[in-house]
């Protein structure tokens, strides 16, 4: 595995700004296979941003809800 920087996102806008124009930045959250791909050196990000808590504290991120058609 290649060395990388790690940070925890403070808000959605910070994640968007960090990723804009920087292909070496990857977000990580529960249920992703990013770490497995990094171990296999398929993915080699220079910076990983933890976004796990954003949906719980950032009002700019919409919640999951049922649509009128059942979706």
mmJSON file of the N, C-alpha and C atoms, coordinates in Angstrom:
{"data_MODEL":{"atom_site":{
"group_PDB":["ATOM","ATOM","ATOM","ATOM","ATOM","ATOM","ATOM","ATOM","ATOM","ATOM","ATOM","ATOM","ATOM","ATOM","ATOM","ATOM","ATOM","ATOM","ATOM","ATOM","ATOM","ATOM","ATOM","ATOM","ATOM","ATOM","ATOM","ATOM","ATOM","ATOM","ATOM","ATOM","ATOM","ATOM","ATOM","ATOM","ATOM","ATOM","ATOM","ATOM","ATOM","ATOM","ATOM","ATOM","ATOM","ATOM","ATOM","ATOM","ATOM","ATOM","ATOM","ATOM","ATOM","ATOM","ATOM","ATOM","ATOM","ATOM","ATOM","ATOM","ATOM","ATOM","ATOM","ATOM","ATOM","ATOM","ATOM","ATOM","ATOM","ATOM","ATOM","ATOM","ATOM","ATOM","ATOM","ATOM","ATOM","ATOM","ATOM","ATOM","ATOM","ATOM","ATOM","ATOM","ATOM","ATOM","ATOM","ATOM","ATOM","ATOM","ATOM","ATOM","ATOM","ATOM","ATOM","ATOM","ATOM","ATOM","ATOM","ATOM","ATOM","ATOM","ATOM","ATOM","ATOM","ATOM","ATOM","ATOM","ATOM","ATOM","ATOM","ATOM","ATOM","ATOM","ATOM","ATOM","ATOM","ATOM","ATOM","ATOM","ATOM","ATOM","ATOM","ATOM","ATOM","ATOM","ATOM","ATOM","ATOM","ATOM","ATOM","ATOM","ATOM","ATOM","ATOM","ATOM","ATOM","ATOM","ATOM","ATOM","ATOM","ATOM","ATOM","ATOM","ATOM","ATOM","ATOM","ATOM","ATOM","ATOM","ATOM","ATOM","ATOM","ATOM","ATOM","ATOM","ATOM","ATOM","ATOM","ATOM","ATOM","ATOM","ATOM","ATOM","ATOM","ATOM","ATOM","ATOM","ATOM","ATOM","ATOM","ATOM","ATOM","ATOM","ATOM","ATOM","ATOM","ATOM","ATOM","ATOM","ATOM","ATOM","ATOM","ATOM","ATOM","ATOM","ATOM","ATOM","ATOM","ATOM","ATOM","ATOM","ATOM","ATOM","ATOM","ATOM","ATOM","ATOM","ATOM","ATOM","ATOM","ATOM","ATOM","ATOM","ATOM","ATOM","ATOM","ATOM","ATOM","ATOM","ATOM","ATOM","ATOM"],
"id":[1,2,3,4,5,6,7,8,9,10,11,12,13,14,15,16,17,18,19,20,21,22,23,24,25,26,27,28,29,30,31,32,33,34,35,36,37,38,39,40,41,42,43,44,45,46,47,48,49,50,51,52,53,54,55,56,57,58,59,60,61,62,63,64,65,66,67,68,69,70,71,72,73,74,75,76,77,78,79,80,81,82,83,84,85,86,87,88,89,90,91,92,93,94,95,96,97,98,99,100,101,102,103,104,105,106,107,108,109,110,111,112,113,114,115,116,117,118,119,120,121,122,123,124,125,126,127,128,129,130,131,132,133,134,135,136,137,138,139,140,141,142,143,144,145,146,147,148,149,150,151,152,153,154,155,156,157,158,159,160,161,162,163,164,165,166,167,168,169,170,171,172,173,174,175,176,177,178,179,180,181,182,183,184,185,186,187,188,189,190,191,192,193,194,195,196,197,198,199,200,201,202,203,204,205,206,207,208,209,210,211,212,213],
"type_symbol":["N","C","C","N","C","C","N","C","C","N","C","C","N","C","C","N","C","C","N","C","C","N","C","C","N","C","C","N","C","C","N","C","C","N","C","C","N","C","C","N","C","C","N","C","C","N","C","C","N","C","C","N","C","C","N","C","C","N","C","C","N","C","C","N","C","C","N","C","C","N","C","C","N","C","C","N","C","C","N","C","C","N","C","C","N","C","C","N","C","C","N","C","C","N","C","C","N","C","C","N","C","C","N","C","C","N","C","C","N","C","C","N","C","C","N","C","C","N","C","C","N","C","C","N","C","C","N","C","C","N","C","C","N","C","C","N","C","C","N","C","C","N","C","C","N","C","C","N","C","C","N","C","C","N","C","C","N","C","C","N","C","C","N","C","C","N","C","C","N","C","C","N","C","C","N","C","C","N","C","C","N","C","C","N","C","C","N","C","C","N","C","C","N","C","C","N","C","C","N","C","C","N","C","C","N","C","C","N","C","C","N","C","C"],
"label_atom_id":["N","CA","C","N","CA","C","N","CA","C","N","CA","C","N","CA","C","N","CA","C","N","CA","C","N","CA","C","N","CA","C","N","CA","C","N","CA","C","N","CA","C","N","CA","C","N","CA","C","N","CA","C","N","CA","C","N","CA","C","N","CA","C","N","CA","C","N","CA","C","N","CA","C","N","CA","C","N","CA","C","N","CA","C","N","CA","C","N","CA","C","N","CA","C","N","CA","C","N","CA","C","N","CA","C","N","CA","C","N","CA","C","N","CA","C","N","CA","C","N","CA","C","N","CA","C","N","CA","C","N","CA","C","N","CA","C","N","CA","C","N","CA","C","N","CA","C","N","CA","C","N","CA","C","N","CA","C","N","CA","C","N","CA","C","N","CA","C","N","CA","C","N","CA","C","N","CA","C","N","CA","C","N","CA","C","N","CA","C","N","CA","C","N","CA","C","N","CA","C","N","CA","C","N","CA","C","N","CA","C","N","CA","C","N","CA","C","N","CA","C","N","CA","C","N","CA","C","N","CA","C","N","CA","C","N","CA","C","N","CA","C","N","CA","C","N","CA","C"],
"label_alt_id":[null,null,null,null,null,null,null,null,null,null,null,null,null,null,null,null,null,null,null,null,null,null,null,null,null,null,null,null,null,null,null,null,null,null,null,null,null,null,null,null,null,null,null,null,null,null,null,null,null,null,null,null,null,null,null,null,null,null,null,null,null,null,null,null,null,null,null,null,null,null,null,null,null,null,null,null,null,null,null,null,null,null,null,null,null,null,null,null,null,null,null,null,null,null,null,null,null,null,null,null,null,null,null,null,null,null,null,null,null,null,null,null,null,null,null,null,null,null,null,null,null,null,null,null,null,null,null,null,null,null,null,null,null,null,null,null,null,null,null,null,null,null,null,null,null,null,null,null,null,null,null,null,null,null,null,null,null,null,null,null,null,null,null,null,null,null,null,null,null,null,null,null,null,null,null,null,null,null,null,null,null,null,null,null,null,null,null,null,null,null,null,null,null,null,null,null,null,null,null,null,null,null,null,null,null,null,null,null,null,null,null,null,null],
"label_comp_id":["UNK","UNK","UNK","UNK","UNK","UNK","UNK","UNK","UNK","UNK","UNK","UNK","UNK","UNK","UNK","UNK","UNK","UNK","UNK","UNK","UNK","UNK","UNK","UNK","UNK","UNK","UNK","UNK","UNK","UNK","UNK","UNK","UNK","UNK","UNK","UNK","UNK","UNK","UNK","UNK","UNK","UNK","UNK","UNK","UNK","UNK","UNK","UNK","UNK","UNK","UNK","UNK","UNK","UNK","UNK","UNK","UNK","UNK","UNK","UNK","UNK","UNK","UNK","UNK","UNK","UNK","UNK","UNK","UNK","UNK","UNK","UNK","UNK","UNK","UNK","UNK","UNK","UNK","UNK","UNK","UNK","UNK","UNK","UNK","UNK","UNK","UNK","UNK","UNK","UNK","UNK","UNK","UNK","UNK","UNK","UNK","UNK","UNK","UNK","UNK","UNK","UNK","UNK","UNK","UNK","UNK","UNK","UNK","UNK","UNK","UNK","UNK","UNK","UNK","UNK","UNK","UNK","UNK","UNK","UNK","UNK","UNK","UNK","UNK","UNK","UNK","UNK","UNK","UNK","UNK","UNK","UNK","UNK","UNK","UNK","UNK","UNK","UNK","UNK","UNK","UNK","UNK","UNK","UNK","UNK","UNK","UNK","UNK","UNK","UNK","UNK","UNK","UNK","UNK","UNK","UNK","UNK","UNK","UNK","UNK","UNK","UNK","UNK","UNK","UNK","UNK","UNK","UNK","UNK","UNK","UNK","UNK","UNK","UNK","UNK","UNK","UNK","UNK","UNK","UNK","UNK","UNK","UNK","UNK","UNK","UNK","UNK","UNK","UNK","UNK","UNK","UNK","UNK","UNK","UNK","UNK","UNK","UNK","UNK","UNK","UNK","UNK","UNK","UNK","UNK","UNK","UNK","UNK","UNK","UNK","UNK","UNK","UNK"],
"label_asym_id":["A","A","A","A","A","A","A","A","A","A","A","A","A","A","A","A","A","A","A","A","A","A","A","A","A","A","A","A","A","A","A","A","A","A","A","A","A","A","A","A","A","A","A","A","A","A","A","A","A","A","A","A","A","A","A","A","A","A","A","A","A","A","A","A","A","A","A","A","A","A","A","A","A","A","A","A","A","A","A","A","A","A","A","A","A","A","A","A","A","A","A","A","A","A","A","A","A","A","A","A","A","A","A","A","A","A","A","A","A","A","A","A","A","A","A","A","A","A","A","A","A","A","A","A","A","A","A","A","A","A","A","A","A","A","A","A","A","A","A","A","A","A","A","A","A","A","A","A","A","A","A","A","A","A","A","A","A","A","A","A","A","A","A","A","A","A","A","A","A","A","A","A","A","A","A","A","A","A","A","A","A","A","A","A","A","A","A","A","A","A","A","A","A","A","A","A","A","A","A","A","A","A","A","A","A","A","A","A","A","A","A","A","A"],
"label_entity_id":["1","1","1","1","1","1","1","1","1","1","1","1","1","1","1","1","1","1","1","1","1","1","1","1","1","1","1","1","1","1","1","1","1","1","1","1","1","1","1","1","1","1","1","1","1","1","1","1","1","1","1","1","1","1","1","1","1","1","1","1","1","1","1","1","1","1","1","1","1","1","1","1","1","1","1","1","1","1","1","1","1","1","1","1","1","1","1","1","1","1","1","1","1","1","1","1","1","1","1","1","1","1","1","1","1","1","1","1","1","1","1","1","1","1","1","1","1","1","1","1","1","1","1","1","1","1","1","1","1","1","1","1","1","1","1","1","1","1","1","1","1","1","1","1","1","1","1","1","1","1","1","1","1","1","1","1","1","1","1","1","1","1","1","1","1","1","1","1","1","1","1","1","1","1","1","1","1","1","1","1","1","1","1","1","1","1","1","1","1","1","1","1","1","1","1","1","1","1","1","1","1","1","1","1","1","1","1","1","1","1","1","1","1"],
"label_seq_id":[1,1,1,2,2,2,3,3,3,4,4,4,5,5,5,6,6,6,7,7,7,8,8,8,9,9,9,10,10,10,11,11,11,12,12,12,13,13,13,14,14,14,15,15,15,16,16,16,17,17,17,18,18,18,19,19,19,20,20,20,21,21,21,22,22,22,23,23,23,24,24,24,25,25,25,26,26,26,27,27,27,28,28,28,29,29,29,30,30,30,31,31,31,32,32,32,33,33,33,34,34,34,35,35,35,36,36,36,37,37,37,38,38,38,39,39,39,40,40,40,41,41,41,42,42,42,43,43,43,44,44,44,45,45,45,46,46,46,47,47,47,48,48,48,49,49,49,50,50,50,51,51,51,52,52,52,53,53,53,54,54,54,55,55,55,56,56,56,57,57,57,58,58,58,59,59,59,60,60,60,61,61,61,62,62,62,63,63,63,64,64,64,65,65,65,66,66,66,67,67,67,68,68,68,69,69,69,70,70,70,71,71,71],
"pdbx_PDB_ins_code":[null,null,null,null,null,null,null,null,null,null,null,null,null,null,null,null,null,null,null,null,null,null,null,null,null,null,null,null,null,null,null,null,null,null,null,null,null,null,null,null,null,null,null,null,null,null,null,null,null,null,null,null,null,null,null,null,null,null,null,null,null,null,null,null,null,null,null,null,null,null,null,null,null,null,null,null,null,null,null,null,null,null,null,null,null,null,null,null,null,null,null,null,null,null,null,null,null,null,null,null,null,null,null,null,null,null,null,null,null,null,null,null,null,null,null,null,null,null,null,null,null,null,null,null,null,null,null,null,null,null,null,null,null,null,null,null,null,null,null,null,null,null,null,null,null,null,null,null,null,null,null,null,null,null,null,null,null,null,null,null,null,null,null,null,null,null,null,null,null,null,null,null,null,null,null,null,null,null,null,null,null,null,null,null,null,null,null,null,null,null,null,null,null,null,null,null,null,null,null,null,null,null,null,null,null,null,null,null,null,null,null,null,null],
"Cartn_x":[0.847,0.0,0.892,0.55,1.29,0.902,1.818,1.473,0.452,-0.384,-1.399,-1.733,-2.27,-2.767,-4.217,-4.659,-6.022,-6.603,-7.855,-8.53,-10.009,-10.667,-12.111,-12.777,-13.767,-14.45,-15.203,-15.185,-15.93,-17.298,-17.396,-18.672,-18.551,-19.67,-19.703,-18.91,-19.006,-18.286,-16.776,-16.259,-14.828,-14.401,-15.248,-14.946,-14.924,-15.925,-15.996,-14.777,-14.388,-13.215,-11.933,-11.805,-10.606,-10.488,-11.631,-11.614,-11.55,-11.953,-12.01,-10.629,-10.523,-9.28,-8.137,-8.405,-7.352,-7.716,-7.26,-7.613,-7.017,-6.105,-5.498,-6.28,-7.399,-8.216,-9.407,-9.642,-10.77,-11.55,-12.883,-13.685,-13.822,-14.001,-14.235,-15.369,-16.197,-17.296,-17.543,-18.408,-18.695,-19.209,-18.813,-19.317,-18.562,-17.505,-16.734,-15.601,-15.096,-13.98,-12.667,-12.635,-11.445,-10.201,-10.302,-9.126,-8.639,-9.558,-9.171,-8.45,-8.975,-8.343,-6.99,-6.849,-5.556,-4.543,-4.967,-4.061,-3.56,-4.419,-4.049,-3.342,-3.195,-2.585,-3.316,-4.629,-5.489,-5.807,-6.051,-6.254,-5.06,-4.508,-3.363,-3.572,-4.595,-4.85,-3.74,-3.56,-2.581,-3.236,-4.59,-5.332,-6.694,-7.056,-8.349,-9.114,-10.381,-11.217,-12.372,-12.474,-13.563,-14.824,-15.892,-17.15,-18.276,-17.943,-18.949,-19.989,-19.579,-20.494,-21.257,-20.944,-21.558,-23.076,-23.627,-25.069,-25.814,-25.119,-25.755,-25.701,-24.724,-24.553,-24.627,-24.598,-24.57,-25.953,-26.639,-27.983,-28.012,-26.859,-26.845,-26.962,-26.828,-26.953,-28.363,-29.031,-30.421,-30.492,-31.579,-31.831,-32.468,-32.378,-33.047,-34.519,-35.377,-36.806,-37.546,-38.718,-39.504,-40.21,-40.182,-40.852,-42.312,-43.128,-44.555,-44.838,-43.963,-44.164,-43.594,-43.111,-42.594,-41.107,-40.428,-38.979,-38.256],
"Cartn_y":[-1.174,0.0,1.237,2.2,3.46,4.375,5.209,6.169,7.192,7.661,8.652,9.493,10.678,11.54,11.172,11.379,11.055,12.23,12.563,13.61,13.261,13.92,13.763,15.034,14.863,16.008,16.801,18.112,18.982,19.331,19.384,19.641,19.23,19.14,18.692,19.608,20.902,21.852,21.631,21.317,21.054,19.824,18.81,17.597,17.923,18.653,19.032,19.84,20.791,21.617,20.785,19.852,19.018,18.104,17.637,16.706,17.41,18.654,19.385,19.459,18.859,18.917,18.135,17.303,16.524,15.042,14.309,12.89,12.003,12.542,11.752,11.733,12.447,12.505,11.576,10.733,9.807,9.912,9.933,9.878,8.429,8.24,6.895,6.955,5.929,5.8,4.309,3.979,2.577,1.85,0.613,-0.202,-0.04,0.754,0.906,-0.104,-0.373,-1.308,-0.573,0.723,1.507,0.941,0.587,0.073,-1.23,-2.106,-3.354,-3.048,-2.101,-1.735,-1.075,-0.356,0.248,-0.835,-1.853,-2.948,-3.679,-3.807,-4.466,-3.514,-2.251,-1.188,-0.928,-1.209,-0.833,0.65,1.111,2.525,2.98,4.135,4.67,6.167,6.496,7.911,8.526,9.822,10.536,11.08,11.165,11.703,11.008,10.534,9.898,10.752,11.063,11.892,11.059,10.941,10.224,11.079,10.564,11.304,10.6,9.657,8.866,9.696,10.73,11.48,12.593,12.877,14.026,13.95,12.82,12.695,12.914,12.815,12.989,14.429,15.194,16.53,17.661,17.345,18.388,18.547,19.65,19.835,19.978,20.196,20.329,18.982,17.891,16.562,16.061,15.669,15.227,13.854,13.61,12.328,11.363,10.082,9.071,9.076,9.108,9.089,8.367,7.848,7.095,8.078,7.755,8.567,8.162,9.026,8.755,7.473,7.143,5.932,4.678,4.8,3.645,3.478,4.301,4.209,4.695],
"Cartn_z":[0.0,0.0,0.0,-0.826,-0.912,0.249,0.717,1.779,1.268,2.197,1.845,3.059,2.815,3.887,4.161,5.393,5.795,6.564,6.253,7.02,7.136,8.061,8.242,7.743,6.883,6.29,7.349,7.171,8.077,7.502,6.164,5.501,4.037,3.369,1.985,1.068,1.268,0.42,0.503,1.669,1.831,1.031,0.994,0.223,-1.267,-1.72,-3.136,-3.54,-2.718,-3.02,-3.037,-2.1,-2.034,-3.249,-3.748,-4.872,-6.231,-6.308,-7.577,-8.231,-9.385,-10.136,-9.533,-8.55,-7.909,-7.942,-8.949,-9.071,-7.985,-7.176,-6.114,-4.818,-4.758,-3.541,-3.696,-2.694,-2.711,-1.403,-1.485,-0.263,0.19,1.484,2.011,3.018,2.983,3.931,4.16,5.076,5.354,4.121,3.959,2.866,1.561,1.525,0.298,0.266,-0.906,-1.06,-1.317,-1.044,-1.33,-0.65,0.614,1.333,0.695,0.315,-0.362,-1.672,-2.447,-3.712,-3.487,-2.384,-2.06,-1.691,-0.97,-0.612,-1.846,-2.848,-4.103,-5.07,-4.663,-5.455,-6.77,-6.776,-7.894,-7.782,-6.557,-6.25,-5.423,-5.771,-5.029,-4.759,-3.98,-3.702,-2.848,-3.038,-2.217,-0.951,-0.98,0.163,0.229,1.412,1.652,2.654,2.312,3.18,3.713,5.02,5.673,5.627,4.99,4.892,5.652,6.511,7.227,7.963,8.637,9.502,8.79,7.54,6.872,6.78,6.466,6.336,7.634,8.748,10.039,10.53,10.052,10.627,9.606,8.314,7.298,6.661,6.91,6.368,4.856,4.218,2.759,2.06,2.811,2.225,2.486,1.422,1.579,2.221,2.869,3.516,2.523,2.822,2.021,2.398,1.403,1.678,0.546,0.857,-0.108,-1.056,-2.345,-3.344,-3.465,-4.043,-4.192,-4.972,-5.924,-6.731,-6.079,-4.842,-4.101,-4.182,-4.985,-5.132,-3.905],
"occupancy":[1.0,1.0,1.0,1.0,1.0,1.0,1.0,1.0,1.0,1.0,1.0,1.0,1.0,1.0,1.0,1.0,1.0,1.0,1.0,1.0,1.0,1.0,1.0,1.0,1.0,1.0,1.0,1.0,1.0,1.0,1.0,1.0,1.0,1.0,1.0,1.0,1.0,1.0,1.0,1.0,1.0,1.0,1.0,1.0,1.0,1.0,1.0,1.0,1.0,1.0,1.0,1.0,1.0,1.0,1.0,1.0,1.0,1.0,1.0,1.0,1.0,1.0,1.0,1.0,1.0,1.0,1.0,1.0,1.0,1.0,1.0,1.0,1.0,1.0,1.0,1.0,1.0,1.0,1.0,1.0,1.0,1.0,1.0,1.0,1.0,1.0,1.0,1.0,1.0,1.0,1.0,1.0,1.0,1.0,1.0,1.0,1.0,1.0,1.0,1.0,1.0,1.0,1.0,1.0,1.0,1.0,1.0,1.0,1.0,1.0,1.0,1.0,1.0,1.0,1.0,1.0,1.0,1.0,1.0,1.0,1.0,1.0,1.0,1.0,1.0,1.0,1.0,1.0,1.0,1.0,1.0,1.0,1.0,1.0,1.0,1.0,1.0,1.0,1.0,1.0,1.0,1.0,1.0,1.0,1.0,1.0,1.0,1.0,1.0,1.0,1.0,1.0,1.0,1.0,1.0,1.0,1.0,1.0,1.0,1.0,1.0,1.0,1.0,1.0,1.0,1.0,1.0,1.0,1.0,1.0,1.0,1.0,1.0,1.0,1.0,1.0,1.0,1.0,1.0,1.0,1.0,1.0,1.0,1.0,1.0,1.0,1.0,1.0,1.0,1.0,1.0,1.0,1.0,1.0,1.0,1.0,1.0,1.0,1.0,1.0,1.0,1.0,1.0,1.0,1.0,1.0,1.0,1.0,1.0,1.0,1.0,1.0,1.0],
"B_iso_or_equiv":[0.0,0.0,0.0,0.0,0.0,0.0,0.0,0.0,0.0,0.0,0.0,0.0,0.0,0.0,0.0,0.0,0.0,0.0,0.0,0.0,0.0,0.0,0.0,0.0,0.0,0.0,0.0,0.0,0.0,0.0,0.0,0.0,0.0,0.0,0.0,0.0,0.0,0.0,0.0,0.0,0.0,0.0,0.0,0.0,0.0,0.0,0.0,0.0,0.0,0.0,0.0,0.0,0.0,0.0,0.0,0.0,0.0,0.0,0.0,0.0,0.0,0.0,0.0,0.0,0.0,0.0,0.0,0.0,0.0,0.0,0.0,0.0,0.0,0.0,0.0,0.0,0.0,0.0,0.0,0.0,0.0,0.0,0.0,0.0,0.0,0.0,0.0,0.0,0.0,0.0,0.0,0.0,0.0,0.0,0.0,0.0,0.0,0.0,0.0,0.0,0.0,0.0,0.0,0.0,0.0,0.0,0.0,0.0,0.0,0.0,0.0,0.0,0.0,0.0,0.0,0.0,0.0,0.0,0.0,0.0,0.0,0.0,0.0,0.0,0.0,0.0,0.0,0.0,0.0,0.0,0.0,0.0,0.0,0.0,0.0,0.0,0.0,0.0,0.0,0.0,0.0,0.0,0.0,0.0,0.0,0.0,0.0,0.0,0.0,0.0,0.0,0.0,0.0,0.0,0.0,0.0,0.0,0.0,0.0,0.0,0.0,0.0,0.0,0.0,0.0,0.0,0.0,0.0,0.0,0.0,0.0,0.0,0.0,0.0,0.0,0.0,0.0,0.0,0.0,0.0,0.0,0.0,0.0,0.0,0.0,0.0,0.0,0.0,0.0,0.0,0.0,0.0,0.0,0.0,0.0,0.0,0.0,0.0,0.0,0.0,0.0,0.0,0.0,0.0,0.0,0.0,0.0,0.0,0.0,0.0,0.0,0.0,0.0],
"pdbx_formal_charge":[null,null,null,null,null,null,null,null,null,null,null,null,null,null,null,null,null,null,null,null,null,null,null,null,null,null,null,null,null,null,null,null,null,null,null,null,null,null,null,null,null,null,null,null,null,null,null,null,null,null,null,null,null,null,null,null,null,null,null,null,null,null,null,null,null,null,null,null,null,null,null,null,null,null,null,null,null,null,null,null,null,null,null,null,null,null,null,null,null,null,null,null,null,null,null,null,null,null,null,null,null,null,null,null,null,null,null,null,null,null,null,null,null,null,null,null,null,null,null,null,null,null,null,null,null,null,null,null,null,null,null,null,null,null,null,null,null,null,null,null,null,null,null,null,null,null,null,null,null,null,null,null,null,null,null,null,null,null,null,null,null,null,null,null,null,null,null,null,null,null,null,null,null,null,null,null,null,null,null,null,null,null,null,null,null,null,null,null,null,null,null,null,null,null,null,null,null,null,null,null,null,null,null,null,null,null,null,null,null,null,null,null,null],
"auth_seq_id":[1,1,1,2,2,2,3,3,3,4,4,4,5,5,5,6,6,6,7,7,7,8,8,8,9,9,9,10,10,10,11,11,11,12,12,12,13,13,13,14,14,14,15,15,15,16,16,16,17,17,17,18,18,18,19,19,19,20,20,20,21,21,21,22,22,22,23,23,23,24,24,24,25,25,25,26,26,26,27,27,27,28,28,28,29,29,29,30,30,30,31,31,31,32,32,32,33,33,33,34,34,34,35,35,35,36,36,36,37,37,37,38,38,38,39,39,39,40,40,40,41,41,41,42,42,42,43,43,43,44,44,44,45,45,45,46,46,46,47,47,47,48,48,48,49,49,49,50,50,50,51,51,51,52,52,52,53,53,53,54,54,54,55,55,55,56,56,56,57,57,57,58,58,58,59,59,59,60,60,60,61,61,61,62,62,62,63,63,63,64,64,64,65,65,65,66,66,66,67,67,67,68,68,68,69,69,69,70,70,70,71,71,71],
"auth_comp_id":["UNK","UNK","UNK","UNK","UNK","UNK","UNK","UNK","UNK","UNK","UNK","UNK","UNK","UNK","UNK","UNK","UNK","UNK","UNK","UNK","UNK","UNK","UNK","UNK","UNK","UNK","UNK","UNK","UNK","UNK","UNK","UNK","UNK","UNK","UNK","UNK","UNK","UNK","UNK","UNK","UNK","UNK","UNK","UNK","UNK","UNK","UNK","UNK","UNK","UNK","UNK","UNK","UNK","UNK","UNK","UNK","UNK","UNK","UNK","UNK","UNK","UNK","UNK","UNK","UNK","UNK","UNK","UNK","UNK","UNK","UNK","UNK","UNK","UNK","UNK","UNK","UNK","UNK","UNK","UNK","UNK","UNK","UNK","UNK","UNK","UNK","UNK","UNK","UNK","UNK","UNK","UNK","UNK","UNK","UNK","UNK","UNK","UNK","UNK","UNK","UNK","UNK","UNK","UNK","UNK","UNK","UNK","UNK","UNK","UNK","UNK","UNK","UNK","UNK","UNK","UNK","UNK","UNK","UNK","UNK","UNK","UNK","UNK","UNK","UNK","UNK","UNK","UNK","UNK","UNK","UNK","UNK","UNK","UNK","UNK","UNK","UNK","UNK","UNK","UNK","UNK","UNK","UNK","UNK","UNK","UNK","UNK","UNK","UNK","UNK","UNK","UNK","UNK","UNK","UNK","UNK","UNK","UNK","UNK","UNK","UNK","UNK","UNK","UNK","UNK","UNK","UNK","UNK","UNK","UNK","UNK","UNK","UNK","UNK","UNK","UNK","UNK","UNK","UNK","UNK","UNK","UNK","UNK","UNK","UNK","UNK","UNK","UNK","UNK","UNK","UNK","UNK","UNK","UNK","UNK","UNK","UNK","UNK","UNK","UNK","UNK","UNK","UNK","UNK","UNK","UNK","UNK","UNK","UNK","UNK","UNK","UNK","UNK"],
"auth_asym_id":["A","A","A","A","A","A","A","A","A","A","A","A","A","A","A","A","A","A","A","A","A","A","A","A","A","A","A","A","A","A","A","A","A","A","A","A","A","A","A","A","A","A","A","A","A","A","A","A","A","A","A","A","A","A","A","A","A","A","A","A","A","A","A","A","A","A","A","A","A","A","A","A","A","A","A","A","A","A","A","A","A","A","A","A","A","A","A","A","A","A","A","A","A","A","A","A","A","A","A","A","A","A","A","A","A","A","A","A","A","A","A","A","A","A","A","A","A","A","A","A","A","A","A","A","A","A","A","A","A","A","A","A","A","A","A","A","A","A","A","A","A","A","A","A","A","A","A","A","A","A","A","A","A","A","A","A","A","A","A","A","A","A","A","A","A","A","A","A","A","A","A","A","A","A","A","A","A","A","A","A","A","A","A","A","A","A","A","A","A","A","A","A","A","A","A","A","A","A","A","A","A","A","A","A","A","A","A","A","A","A","A","A","A"],
"auth_atom_id":["N","CA","C","N","CA","C","N","CA","C","N","CA","C","N","CA","C","N","CA","C","N","CA","C","N","CA","C","N","CA","C","N","CA","C","N","CA","C","N","CA","C","N","CA","C","N","CA","C","N","CA","C","N","CA","C","N","CA","C","N","CA","C","N","CA","C","N","CA","C","N","CA","C","N","CA","C","N","CA","C","N","CA","C","N","CA","C","N","CA","C","N","CA","C","N","CA","C","N","CA","C","N","CA","C","N","CA","C","N","CA","C","N","CA","C","N","CA","C","N","CA","C","N","CA","C","N","CA","C","N","CA","C","N","CA","C","N","CA","C","N","CA","C","N","CA","C","N","CA","C","N","CA","C","N","CA","C","N","CA","C","N","CA","C","N","CA","C","N","CA","C","N","CA","C","N","CA","C","N","CA","C","N","CA","C","N","CA","C","N","CA","C","N","CA","C","N","CA","C","N","CA","C","N","CA","C","N","CA","C","N","CA","C","N","CA","C","N","CA","C","N","CA","C","N","CA","C","N","CA","C","N","CA","C","N","CA","C","N","CA","C","N","CA","C","N","CA","C"],
"pdbx_PDB_model_num":[1,1,1,1,1,1,1,1,1,1,1,1,1,1,1,1,1,1,1,1,1,1,1,1,1,1,1,1,1,1,1,1,1,1,1,1,1,1,1,1,1,1,1,1,1,1,1,1,1,1,1,1,1,1,1,1,1,1,1,1,1,1,1,1,1,1,1,1,1,1,1,1,1,1,1,1,1,1,1,1,1,1,1,1,1,1,1,1,1,1,1,1,1,1,1,1,1,1,1,1,1,1,1,1,1,1,1,1,1,1,1,1,1,1,1,1,1,1,1,1,1,1,1,1,1,1,1,1,1,1,1,1,1,1,1,1,1,1,1,1,1,1,1,1,1,1,1,1,1,1,1,1,1,1,1,1,1,1,1,1,1,1,1,1,1,1,1,1,1,1,1,1,1,1,1,1,1,1,1,1,1,1,1,1,1,1,1,1,1,1,1,1,1,1,1,1,1,1,1,1,1,1,1,1,1,1,1,1,1,1,1,1,1]
}}}
